Amino acid sequence: MGKSTKRFSYLLLEEGEFYIQDWMAVCRSGCIGTVSPDVHNKQHPRIKGRLRLCSKSIFFEPDNLNLPIVMFPFNKVKKIDGGSEPLVSPSPASSKWSRKQEGFILETVLFVKMKERGFDMPYTFEKQESRWWFSLEFASVHQFLTQAQSLLSINGLPASERDMVLSNSMAQKEAQGRFDLTRLIDLNEQIIFDFPAAQITPLVREPGRLVLTQVHIYFQPLHNLNNDSPVRAQPLQSVITVARRRHSLRHIGLELFFTNLYLVSKRILGSGLSDGGSAFFTFRTVDERDAALIEIQKQLKGMPNKAAANVGLLLEADNPWLQDILRAWQEGDISNYDYLLYLNLAAGRTFCDLTQWPVMPWILRDYISQTLDLDNPEIFRDLSKPIGALNAERLAIFKERYVQMAEEDGPDLPFLYGTHYSTPGYVLYWLVRSAPAHMLRLQVRFFLMHPLSRCLKQ
């Protein structure tokens, strides 16, 4: 009977869904768990956990790790009303309500079970009418009902109108957030900038406040999902560089690269810029992003690792860095991997965004030999052609389709290749064993894929 501490994450939300608030709560229903209905009817246990309100659904996360997190999509909820704790009599034909404890009753035609025993697995969709009773441990039920009933009404609107209302509401909440000054590591620190921002990780946007002082950079998430660290901080001395980035085709991103101090004095890229990790943030506007960049660079110039203030140019592919890195690779000063990683970073690619994941070339064509002779050109694929053109039969089909599309009248322009060489789906196909929760999010809570065990030749 373990306690759930970090089961819930933004990956459980739908695309475009916002997190709003959570409460310690008690749930009473015969629908949670795997014991038989007869046992539930007799015991009807009270289950402690955390109730999480989001813009398109309600989640209940039991403290007991063995029980699943339960999600109630608003578009499947019939009603949410205040009500006292239910008392179920031994007879299934009768039930009555007592005035034991005030709470609310949720009626739904579908609920979803996920993360049972803490594992990432396909979610279970229970299509049945059911009633659930909840009470809040340290808050007024009215506080929850006001928000939940409003969201239930909003989710009944047409999708475009619903999304616009929810987006505007959340943008206001994010702008109104305030940084908790008591979280400063040194109370003598001076705030240089304090901007609304969002930290970007694969398939997740986490809103909050990005704050810079003369010695630290802080990120305070708008929501502390798992009651762990309410503020994340890094000393500026650990920042090796900062680079401008795009996000969703908008120039509003900023990526900070961190490393251990002893790596700063080493040859850049020789030990890999990714050794210390990075953090990717987006801002509301280009102007706010650029203002943050200028202030961070000013502070970095005063740090012991003064090179950090200039390294951002390297990651934005400004001359003469491109030629210098190329020469270093040609002379064997940096490895193939580090050179390719640099080209990806200089092109704006990042491990923080699946839509801009670094791309490595597929160079082999011999997948049968037990050993490879790297001096034999026959083991390498034809690098003068893209992957889509290596198979002659497949390329002929593409060309035929292109001709047919050019002859047809329609809004779509003819194209040769129907897919990009890198997409979130492609990336997660190879990472599914290390990131199953991301695959579930991408594929709308199912594992929809061909068998993973395929030979490289195929």
C-alpha positions as CSV (number, residue, x, y, z in Angstrom):
1,M,0.0,0.0,0.0
2,G,2.3,2.7,-1.2
3,K,1.7,6.4,-1.4
4,S,1.3,8.2,-4.7
5,T,3.7,11.1,-4.9
6,K,4.6,11.7,-8.5
7,R,2.1,9.7,-10.6
8,F,0.2,12.7,-11.9
9,S,1.8,14.9,-14.6
10,Y,0.9,17.2,-17.4
11,L,1.2,14.2,-19.8
12,L,-2.2,13.0,-18.5
13,L,-4.0,16.1,-19.8
14,E,-5.4,16.3,-23.3
15,E,-3.7,18.5,-26.0
16,G,-4.5,22.1,-25.3
17,E,-5.9,21.4,-21.8
18,F,-5.0,23.6,-18.8
19,Y,-4.4,22.7,-15.2
20,I,-6.4,24.8,-12.8
21,Q,-6.3,23.7,-9.1
22,D,-6.2,20.7,-6.8
23,W,-7.5,19.8,-3.3
24,M,-7.0,17.0,-0.8
25,A,-10.2,15.1,-1.0
26,V,-12.1,11.9,-0.1
27,C,-14.0,9.9,-2.7
28,R,-16.7,7.4,-2.1
29,S,-17.8,5.1,-4.9
30,G,-17.9,1.5,-5.8
31,C,-16.1,2.2,-9.1
32,I,-12.5,2.5,-8.0
33,G,-10.3,-0.6,-7.8
34,T,-10.5,-4.2,-8.9
35,V,-12.5,-5.9,-6.1
36,S,-15.9,-7.4,-6.9
37,P,-19.1,-5.2,-7.0
38,D,-20.6,-7.3,-4.1
39,V,-17.7,-6.4,-1.8
40,H,-18.0,-2.7,-2.8
41,N,-21.7,-2.7,-2.1
42,K,-21.0,-4.0,1.4
43,Q,-17.9,-1.9,2.2
44,H,-18.3,1.1,0.0
45,P,-14.9,2.4,1.2
46,R,-13.9,6.0,1.5
47,I,-10.7,6.7,-0.5
48,K,-8.4,9.5,0.3
49,G,-6.5,11.3,-2.5
50,R,-6.1,14.5,-4.5
51,L,-8.9,16.0,-6.6
52,R,-7.5,17.9,-9.6
53,L,-9.6,20.3,-11.7
54,C,-8.5,20.9,-15.3
55,S,-10.1,22.8,-18.1
56,K,-11.5,19.7,-19.9
57,S,-11.7,17.1,-17.2
58,I,-11.6,16.3,-13.5
59,F,-9.0,13.8,-12.0
60,F,-9.0,11.9,-8.8
61,E,-5.7,10.5,-7.7
62,P,-5.9,8.1,-4.8
63,D,-3.1,8.1,-2.2
64,N,-3.0,4.4,-2.6
65,L,-0.6,3.6,-5.5
66,N,-2.3,0.4,-6.3
67,L,-5.5,2.2,-7.2
68,P,-5.8,3.9,-10.6
69,I,-6.0,7.6,-11.2
70,V,-9.6,8.3,-12.5
71,M,-10.4,10.9,-15.1
72,F,-13.9,12.3,-15.7
73,P,-14.0,14.2,-19.1
74,F,-16.4,17.1,-18.9
75,N,-18.0,16.2,-22.2
76,K,-19.2,12.9,-20.5
77,V,-20.3,14.4,-17.2
78,K,-24.1,14.7,-16.9
79,K,-24.1,17.0,-13.8
80,I,-22.1,18.1,-10.8
81,D,-24.2,19.1,-7.7
82,G,-23.7,19.6,-4.0
83,G,-24.7,16.6,-1.9
84,S,-24.2,14.9,1.4
85,E,-22.2,11.7,1.9
86,P,-24.1,8.6,0.5
87,L,-25.0,5.8,2.8
88,V,-25.5,2.5,0.9
89,S,-27.8,0.0,2.6
90,P,-27.2,-3.8,2.2
91,S,-30.1,-4.0,-0.2
92,P,-29.1,-2.9,-3.7
93,A,-32.7,-1.8,-4.3
94,S,-32.6,0.9,-1.8
95,S,-30.3,3.7,-0.8
96,K,-30.6,6.9,1.3
97,W,-28.7,10.0,2.0
98,S,-27.5,11.0,5.4
99,R,-26.1,14.3,6.5
100,K,-22.7,12.9,7.5
101,Q,-20.4,15.2,5.5
102,E,-21.0,17.9,2.9
103,G,-19.6,17.3,-0.5
104,F,-20.7,17.0,-4.1
105,I,-22.0,14.3,-6.4
106,L,-20.7,13.8,-9.9
107,E,-22.8,11.8,-12.5
108,T,-21.1,10.6,-15.6
109,V,-21.6,8.2,-18.5
110,L,-17.8,7.5,-18.9
111,F,-14.7,7.6,-16.8
112,V,-11.1,6.6,-17.6
113,K,-8.7,4.7,-15.4
114,M,-5.0,5.3,-15.7
115,K,-1.6,4.7,-14.0
116,E,-2.8,1.8,-11.9
117,R,0.0,0.7,-9.6
118,G,2.0,3.6,-11.1
119,F,2.6,1.9,-14.4
120,D,2.3,3.5,-17.9
121,M,-0.2,1.3,-19.8
122,P,-3.1,1.8,-22.1
123,Y,-5.9,3.5,-20.3
124,T,-9.2,1.7,-19.4
125,F,-12.3,3.5,-20.7
126,E,-15.4,2.5,-18.6
127,K,-18.5,3.3,-20.5
128,Q,-21.2,3.1,-17.8
129,E,-23.4,5.5,-15.9
130,S,-22.0,6.0,-12.4
131,R,-22.3,8.3,-9.5
132,W,-19.3,9.5,-7.4
133,W,-19.3,11.4,-4.2
134,F,-16.4,13.7,-3.1
135,S,-15.7,15.9,-0.2
136,L,-12.8,18.4,0.3
137,E,-10.7,18.0,3.4
138,F,-9.5,21.6,4.0
139,A,-11.6,23.7,1.7
140,S,-15.2,24.7,1.0
141,V,-17.1,22.6,-1.5
142,H,-18.5,25.8,-2.9
143,Q,-15.1,26.9,-4.0
144,F,-14.8,23.8,-6.2
145,L,-18.4,23.7,-7.4
146,T,-18.3,27.3,-8.7
147,Q,-15.4,26.5,-11.0
148,A,-16.4,23.0,-12.0
149,Q,-20.0,23.9,-13.0
150,S,-18.7,26.9,-15.0
151,L,-16.2,24.6,-16.8
152,L,-19.0,22.0,-17.4
153,S,-21.0,24.8,-19.1
154,I,-18.0,26.0,-21.2
155,N,-17.2,22.5,-22.4
156,G,-20.7,22.3,-23.8
157,L,-19.8,25.0,-26.3
158,P,-18.6,24.3,-29.9
159,A,-15.0,23.3,-29.8
160,S,-13.5,26.5,-31.4
161,E,-15.5,28.7,-29.0
162,R,-14.7,26.5,-26.0
163,D,-11.0,26.6,-26.8
164,M,-11.0,30.4,-27.2
165,V,-12.8,31.0,-23.9
166,L,-10.4,28.6,-22.0
167,S,-7.3,30.0,-23.6
168,N,-8.2,33.6,-22.8
169,S,-9.0,32.7,-19.2
170,M,-5.8,30.9,-18.7
171,A,-3.7,33.7,-20.3
172,Q,-5.1,36.1,-17.8
173,K,-4.3,33.7,-14.9
174,E,-0.8,33.3,-16.1
175,A,-0.2,37.0,-16.5
176,Q,-1.5,37.6,-12.9
177,G,0.9,35.2,-11.3
178,R,3.4,36.6,-8.8
179,F,6.8,35.3,-7.8
180,D,7.1,34.4,-4.1
181,L,10.0,36.6,-2.9
182,T,10.5,34.3,0.2
183,R,11.8,31.7,-2.2
184,L,14.9,33.7,-3.0
185,I,18.0,31.7,-1.9
186,D,19.6,35.0,-0.6
187,L,17.3,37.7,0.5
188,N,19.8,40.3,-0.6
189,E,19.4,39.3,-4.2
190,Q,17.9,42.0,-6.5
191,I,15.2,41.1,-9.1
192,I,16.5,42.0,-12.6
193,F,13.5,40.7,-14.5
194,D,10.3,38.8,-13.7
195,F,8.4,37.6,-16.8
196,P,5.5,35.3,-17.3
197,A,7.0,32.3,-19.1
198,A,6.5,28.6,-19.7
199,Q,9.0,25.8,-19.5
200,I,8.8,23.5,-22.5
201,T,9.6,19.8,-22.2
202,P,8.5,17.0,-24.7
203,L,4.7,17.3,-25.2
204,V,4.4,19.6,-22.1
205,R,4.0,23.3,-21.6
206,E,4.3,24.3,-17.9
207,P,3.4,27.9,-17.2
208,G,5.0,30.0,-14.5
209,R,7.3,32.9,-13.8
210,L,10.9,33.2,-14.9
211,V,13.0,35.4,-12.6
212,L,16.6,36.6,-12.9
213,T,18.7,38.0,-10.1
214,Q,22.4,38.9,-10.1
215,V,23.4,35.3,-8.9
216,H,20.5,33.0,-9.7
217,I,17.8,32.3,-12.3
218,Y,14.5,31.0,-11.0
219,F,11.4,29.3,-12.5
220,Q,8.3,29.2,-10.3
221,P,5.6,26.9,-11.9
222,L,2.1,28.2,-11.7
223,H,1.1,24.9,-10.2
224,N,3.1,22.7,-7.9
225,L,1.6,19.4,-9.1
226,N,3.2,17.1,-6.6
227,N,3.9,19.3,-3.6
228,D,7.7,19.0,-4.1
229,S,9.8,22.0,-5.0
230,P,7.7,25.1,-5.6
231,V,10.6,27.0,-7.2
232,R,13.4,25.7,-9.4
233,A,16.7,27.6,-9.2
234,Q,20.1,27.5,-10.9
235,P,23.1,29.6,-10.1
236,L,24.2,31.8,-13.0
237,Q,27.7,30.3,-12.7
238,S,26.2,27.0,-14.0
239,V,24.9,28.6,-17.2
240,I,27.3,27.9,-20.0
241,T,25.3,29.6,-22.7
242,V,21.9,30.9,-23.8
243,A,20.4,30.8,-27.3
244,R,17.3,32.1,-29.0
245,R,14.8,29.5,-30.2
246,R,11.6,29.1,-32.1
247,H,8.5,27.4,-30.7
248,S,5.4,26.5,-32.8
249,L,7.0,28.6,-35.6
250,R,7.1,31.7,-33.3
251,H,10.4,33.4,-32.3
252,I,9.6,33.4,-28.6
253,G,11.9,30.7,-27.2
254,L,15.0,30.8,-25.1
255,E,17.2,27.8,-24.2
256,L,19.6,27.9,-21.3
257,F,22.4,25.3,-21.2
258,F,23.8,24.3,-17.8
259,T,27.0,22.4,-17.0
260,N,29.2,21.6,-14.1
261,L,31.8,24.3,-13.5
262,Y,34.8,22.1,-14.2
263,L,33.4,21.6,-17.7
264,V,33.5,25.3,-18.5
265,S,37.2,25.3,-18.8
266,K,37.2,22.3,-21.2
267,R,37.1,22.6,-25.0
268,I,33.5,23.6,-26.0
269,L,31.8,20.6,-27.5
270,G,34.7,18.4,-26.8
271,S,32.9,17.1,-23.7
272,G,29.5,17.8,-25.1
273,L,27.2,20.8,-24.4
274,S,24.5,18.5,-23.3
275,D,26.4,17.1,-20.3
276,G,24.7,19.5,-17.9
277,G,21.3,19.6,-19.6
278,S,19.2,22.5,-20.7
279,A,16.0,24.3,-20.0
280,F,13.7,25.7,-22.7
281,F,11.4,28.6,-22.0
282,T,8.8,30.5,-24.1
283,F,7.6,34.0,-23.5
284,R,4.4,35.9,-24.6
285,T,6.2,38.1,-27.2
286,V,9.4,38.4,-29.1
287,D,10.2,41.6,-27.2
288,E,10.0,39.9,-23.8
289,R,12.2,37.1,-25.0
290,D,14.8,39.5,-26.4
291,A,14.7,41.6,-23.2
292,A,15.3,38.4,-21.1
293,L,18.2,37.4,-23.3
294,I,19.9,40.8,-23.0
295,E,19.7,40.8,-19.2
296,I,21.0,37.2,-18.9
297,Q,23.9,38.0,-21.2
298,K,24.7,41.1,-19.1
299,Q,24.9,39.0,-16.0
300,L,26.9,36.3,-17.6
301,K,29.6,38.8,-18.6
302,G,30.3,39.3,-14.9
303,M,30.5,35.6,-14.1
304,P,33.9,33.8,-13.7
305,N,33.1,31.8,-16.9
306,K,33.0,34.9,-19.1
307,A,33.0,32.8,-22.2
308,A,29.4,31.9,-21.5
309,A,28.2,35.4,-22.6
310,N,29.6,34.8,-26.1
311,V,28.9,31.1,-26.6
312,G,25.3,31.9,-27.5
313,L,26.6,33.0,-30.9
314,L,28.0,29.6,-31.4
315,L,24.6,27.9,-30.9
316,E,23.0,30.4,-33.3
317,A,25.5,29.5,-36.1
318,D,26.9,33.0,-36.4
319,N,30.2,33.4,-38.3
320,P,33.0,32.6,-37.8
321,W,31.8,29.7,-35.5
322,L,30.6,27.5,-38.3
323,Q,33.9,27.4,-40.0
324,D,35.8,27.0,-36.7
325,I,33.7,24.0,-35.7
326,L,33.9,22.5,-39.1
327,R,37.7,22.8,-39.1
328,A,37.9,21.3,-35.6
329,W,35.9,18.3,-36.8
330,Q,38.0,17.8,-39.9
331,E,41.1,17.9,-37.8
332,G,39.7,15.3,-35.4
333,D,39.5,17.6,-32.4
334,I,35.8,16.8,-31.8
335,S,33.9,13.6,-32.5
336,N,31.4,12.9,-35.2
337,Y,28.6,12.9,-32.6
338,D,29.6,16.2,-31.1
339,Y,29.9,17.8,-34.6
340,L,26.4,16.5,-35.6
341,L,25.0,17.6,-32.2
342,Y,26.4,21.1,-32.8
343,L,24.9,21.3,-36.3
344,N,21.5,20.4,-34.8
345,L,21.8,22.9,-31.9
346,A,23.0,25.6,-34.3
347,A,19.9,24.9,-36.5
348,G,17.7,25.5,-33.5
349,R,16.9,21.8,-32.7
350,T,16.6,20.8,-29.0
351,F,15.9,17.8,-26.8
352,C,13.2,19.8,-25.1
353,D,10.8,19.8,-28.0
354,L,9.8,16.7,-30.0
355,T,8.9,18.8,-33.0
356,Q,12.5,20.0,-33.2
357,W,14.3,16.9,-32.0
358,P,17.9,16.5,-33.2
359,V,18.3,14.6,-36.4
360,M,21.2,12.1,-37.0
361,P,21.9,10.8,-40.5
362,W,21.1,7.1,-41.3
363,I,24.3,6.1,-43.1
364,L,24.6,2.3,-43.3
365,R,23.1,-0.2,-45.7
366,D,24.9,-3.4,-44.6
367,Y,22.9,-5.0,-41.8
368,I,23.9,-8.6,-42.4
369,S,27.7,-8.7,-42.0
370,Q,28.9,-9.7,-38.5
371,T,31.7,-7.1,-38.8
372,L,31.9,-3.9,-40.8
373,D,34.9,-2.7,-42.8
374,L,34.6,1.1,-42.5
375,D,37.1,1.5,-45.4
376,N,34.7,-0.3,-47.7
377,P,32.3,2.3,-49.4
378,E,29.8,-0.5,-50.1
379,I,28.6,-0.6,-46.5
380,F,27.4,3.0,-46.6
381,R,24.2,4.2,-48.2
382,D,24.2,6.7,-51.1
383,L,24.4,10.0,-49.2
384,S,23.6,12.0,-52.3
385,K,20.0,10.9,-52.0
386,P,17.4,11.4,-49.2
387,I,16.1,8.4,-47.4
388,G,12.9,8.5,-49.4
389,A,14.7,8.1,-52.7
390,L,16.9,5.1,-51.8
391,N,14.2,2.5,-52.7
392,A,13.7,2.8,-56.5
393,E,10.3,1.1,-56.5
394,R,9.0,3.3,-53.7
395,L,10.4,6.4,-55.4
396,A,8.6,5.5,-58.6
397,I,5.3,5.4,-56.7
398,F,6.0,8.8,-55.3
399,K,6.8,10.3,-58.7
400,E,3.6,8.8,-60.2
401,R,1.5,10.3,-57.4
402,Y,3.2,13.6,-57.9
403,V,2.3,13.7,-61.6
404,Q,-1.3,12.7,-60.8
405,M,-1.6,15.5,-58.2
406,A,-0.3,18.0,-60.7
407,E,-3.0,17.0,-63.2
408,E,-5.8,17.3,-60.7
409,D,-7.6,20.5,-59.7
410,G,-7.6,21.0,-56.0
411,P,-6.3,23.3,-53.2
412,D,-3.3,21.1,-52.4
413,L,0.0,21.6,-54.2
414,P,1.6,18.5,-55.5
415,F,4.4,17.0,-53.3
416,L,6.9,14.1,-53.7
417,Y,7.2,13.0,-50.0
418,G,4.1,13.0,-47.9
419,T,5.8,13.1,-44.5
420,H,8.6,15.0,-42.9
421,Y,11.9,13.3,-42.1
422,S,11.3,13.9,-38.3
423,T,8.0,14.2,-36.5
424,P,7.0,13.6,-32.8
425,G,5.5,10.2,-33.9
426,Y,8.8,9.1,-35.5
427,V,10.9,10.2,-32.5
428,L,8.6,8.5,-30.0
429,Y,8.5,5.3,-32.0
430,W,12.2,4.8,-31.2
431,L,11.9,6.1,-27.6
432,V,8.7,4.3,-26.6
433,R,10.5,2.0,-24.1
434,S,12.0,4.9,-22.3
435,A,9.1,7.3,-22.7
436,P,5.8,5.3,-22.7
437,A,3.8,8.1,-21.0
438,H,4.7,10.4,-23.9
439,M,3.5,7.8,-26.5
440,L,0.2,7.5,-24.6
441,R,-0.2,11.3,-24.7
442,L,0.6,11.5,-28.4
443,Q,-1.7,8.6,-29.3
444,V,-4.6,9.8,-27.2
445,R,-4.1,7.3,-24.4
446,F,-3.6,4.1,-26.5
447,F,-0.6,2.3,-27.7
448,L,-1.3,2.2,-31.5
449,M,1.8,0.9,-33.3
450,H,3.2,-1.9,-35.3
451,P,5.3,-4.5,-33.4
452,L,8.5,-3.0,-32.2
453,S,10.7,-6.0,-32.9
454,R,11.8,-5.5,-36.5
455,C,15.2,-6.1,-38.0
456,L,17.2,-3.0,-39.0
457,K,17.4,-4.2,-42.6
458,Q,13.6,-3.8,-43.0
